[in-house]
Amino acid sequence: MALRADDLIDRRRLRRKLTFWRVAAFGIVALGVIALSAWFYGDDFGGSTVDHIAKVR
């Protein structure tokens, strides 16, 4: 059974939408992992934002 031109166009549109949602889901998961690690490690995550005390001789 040969596909009509409309069917091919619809498949291409669906594939494009699916690619968008895959990329969006990957971005959301990546942001979630970053947020979770920042919450889990707390102040150790920033590193340079921790106050330091220097000794003056």
C-alpha positions as a Markdown table, in Angstrom:
| # | Residue | x | y | z |
|---|---|---|---|---|
| 1 | Met | 0.0 | 0.0 | 0.0 |
| 2 | Ala | 1.6 | 3.3 | -1.1 |
| 3 | Leu | 1.4 | 6.3 | 1.1 |
| 4 | Arg | -0.3 | 9.4 | -0.1 |
| 5 | Ala | 1.4 | 12.8 | -0.1 |
| 6 | Asp | -0.8 | 13.9 | 2.8 |
| 7 | Asp | 0.2 | 10.9 | 4.9 |
| 8 | Leu | 3.9 | 11.6 | 4.3 |
| 9 | Ile | 3.5 | 15.2 | 5.3 |
| 10 | Asp | 1.7 | 14.2 | 8.5 |
| 11 | Arg | 4.4 | 11.7 | 9.3 |
| 12 | Arg | 7.1 | 14.4 | 8.9 |
| 13 | Arg | 5.1 | 16.8 | 11.1 |
| 14 | Leu | 4.7 | 14.2 | 13.8 |
| 15 | Arg | 8.3 | 13.3 | 13.7 |
| 16 | Arg | 9.3 | 16.9 | 14.1 |
| 17 | Lys | 6.9 | 17.3 | 17.1 |
| 18 | Leu | 8.3 | 14.1 | 18.6 |
| 19 | Thr | 11.9 | 15.4 | 18.3 |
| 20 | Phe | 10.9 | 18.7 | 19.9 |
| 21 | Trp | 9.4 | 16.9 | 22.9 |
| 22 | Arg | 12.3 | 14.5 | 23.3 |
| 23 | Val | 14.7 | 17.5 | 23.4 |
| 24 | Ala | 12.4 | 19.3 | 25.8 |
| 25 | Ala | 12.2 | 16.3 | 28.1 |
| 26 | Phe | 16.0 | 15.8 | 28.0 |
| 27 | Gly | 16.4 | 19.5 | 29.0 |
| 28 | Ile | 14.0 | 19.2 | 31.9 |
| 29 | Val | 15.7 | 16.1 | 33.2 |
| 30 | Ala | 19.1 | 17.8 | 32.9 |
| 31 | Leu | 17.8 | 20.8 | 34.9 |
| 32 | Gly | 16.3 | 18.5 | 37.4 |
| 33 | Val | 19.6 | 16.7 | 37.9 |
| 34 | Ile | 21.4 | 20.0 | 38.4 |
| 35 | Ala | 18.8 | 21.3 | 40.8 |
| 36 | Leu | 18.8 | 18.0 | 42.8 |
| 37 | Ser | 22.6 | 17.9 | 43.0 |
| 38 | Ala | 22.7 | 21.6 | 44.1 |
| 39 | Trp | 20.1 | 20.8 | 46.8 |
| 40 | Phe | 21.9 | 17.6 | 47.9 |
| 41 | Tyr | 25.4 | 19.1 | 48.0 |
| 42 | Gly | 24.3 | 22.5 | 49.4 |
| 43 | Asp | 27.2 | 24.9 | 49.8 |
| 44 | Asp | 29.7 | 22.5 | 48.4 |
| 45 | Phe | 28.1 | 22.9 | 45.0 |
| 46 | Gly | 29.0 | 26.6 | 44.6 |
| 47 | Gly | 32.5 | 26.4 | 46.0 |
| 48 | Ser | 33.5 | 30.0 | 45.5 |
| 49 | Thr | 30.6 | 31.4 | 47.4 |
| 50 | Val | 31.8 | 30.1 | 50.7 |
| 51 | Asp | 33.3 | 32.7 | 53.1 |
| 52 | His | 37.0 | 32.3 | 53.9 |
| 53 | Ile | 38.9 | 33.7 | 56.8 |
| 54 | Ala | 42.4 | 34.9 | 56.2 |
| 55 | Lys | 45.2 | 35.2 | 58.8 |
| 56 | Val | 47.1 | 38.5 | 58.7 |
| 57 | Arg | 50.7 | 38.3 | 60.0 |
